[in-house]
Amino acid sequence: MRVPFLDLRAEHAPILDELYSAIGEVLESGVFVGGEQVLALERELADHLNVHHVIGVNSGTDALRLALEGLGIGAGDEVIVPTYTFVATAAAVKHVGARPVFVDSGIDGFLIDAQGIEAAITPRTRAVIPVHLFGQAAAMDEILTLAKHRGLLVLEDAAQAFGARYRDNCVGTLGDAGAFSFYPSKILGGLGDGGSIVTNDSALAAKLRRLRNHGRESHTSHLEVGHNSRLDALQAAALRVKLRRVDAWNAQRREIAAIYRQGLANLPVVLPPVEQRSFNHFVIRASCRDRLKTWLADRGVETVIYYAVPCHRQPAFAADLTVSSFPFAEQLAQNALALPLYPSLPDVAAIHVCELIREFFDRVQ
Ligand SMILES: Cc1ncc(COP(=O)(O)O)c(C=O)c1O
């Protein structure tokens, strides 16, 4: 049985009519950038996430970059980020002229180590970006308490965690601002690039609306030098269709995760924590990861390695390193493996993946 890592055609198949009709509406309207579709998406997202303001932008990377700029972070500032994340988290810090200061993952998982954050604070530190990696919420209680105590801003990178909750609140809405990505492979993915910033701060929201549109305040007045980071109406229209399904899809993702959890029990692999309630990815850890990946690939199962080269080893950030030892991120780079997980993945496919992994440990190990 062939099991692809991701199958967006299968995800879209049951909603193709709705997607075509949404695209048709945009064609009829003749409005392709911003406009009513984007405003409606922003309202619907605000309701869904229970947050005051949503600002649609053209990618998750720009959501992070504009949020940092909106929060007043720039040259001479330091921003604490996990090293074990997609490079965009740290790149956004560089985009505003600040320095990313990397922190290792915690001993027990993928997420930034809250104690490591404290140790990395210097007089130049202005903010921290916890990343809710793979859909798992970072330790927000500790991070928010520390940030309040030390006067730091908190920008949540929720690119991979749409719908994940932390103590009854949606992640992304807990800090000063949160950033989401609508890249097609995300939990809420568009038909191209897209993203959004969420915040409960009205003044920040107004500034972000300007920054995404050339600093424009009115037709003739530009308060700041901003960017062209607007969300397309076609993306907004498609995202509105998919937003109506996202809770059900997240439930299906959890069901598949439960199949994996049961099918992989008692094997020499570390499973994602039980409290992970949203699954952009189901990432296991195995000391023989590379051989396991090859074994699965030879049998038609696609898997992905996140992140074989953590940020602290990327040439792009070589000049920013203040410490060079990140033992837990290095371990994850060696042993993490993401299994196929998406709402349309048939149960039999997940069971098949588990059986193959079991066979690997019986026969190959
Ligand atoms: C953790 C994280 N942050 C930021 C981003 C950037 O989002 P985008 O690709 O929409 O720019 C991604 C996307 O992969 C991500 O996974």
PDBQT file of the ligand as one rigid body, heavy atoms in Angstrom, charges set to zero:
ROOT
HETATM    1  C1  LIG A 401       6.998  26.990  12.783  1.00  0.00    +0.000 C 
HETATM    2  C2  LIG A 401       6.812  27.782  11.523  1.00  0.00    +0.000 A 
HETATM    3  N1  LIG A 401       6.944  29.122  11.567  1.00  0.00    +0.000 NA
HETATM    4  C3  LIG A 401       6.774  29.886  10.484  1.00  0.00    +0.000 A 
HETATM    5  C4  LIG A 401       6.467  29.331   9.260  1.00  0.00    +0.000 A 
HETATM    6  C5  LIG A 401       6.365  30.207   8.061  1.00  0.00    +0.000 C 
HETATM    7  O1  LIG A 401       5.137  30.157   7.429  1.00  0.00    +0.000 OA
HETATM    8  P1  LIG A 401       5.019  30.434   5.857  1.00  0.00    +0.000 P 
HETATM    9  O2  LIG A 401       5.562  29.266   5.129  1.00  0.00    +0.000 OA
HETATM   10  O3  LIG A 401       3.537  30.610   5.643  1.00  0.00    +0.000 OA
HETATM   11  O4  LIG A 401       5.764  31.672   5.558  1.00  0.00    +0.000 OA
HETATM   12  C6  LIG A 401       6.298  27.948   9.156  1.00  0.00    +0.000 A 
HETATM   13  C7  LIG A 401       5.969  27.323   7.868  1.00  0.00    +0.000 C 
HETATM   14  O5  LIG A 401       6.396  26.261   7.524  1.00  0.00    +0.000 OA
HETATM   15  C8  LIG A 401       6.490  27.142  10.313  1.00  0.00    +0.000 A 
HETATM   16  O6  LIG A 401       6.360  25.819  10.267  1.00  0.00    +0.000 OA
ENDROOT
TORSDOF 0
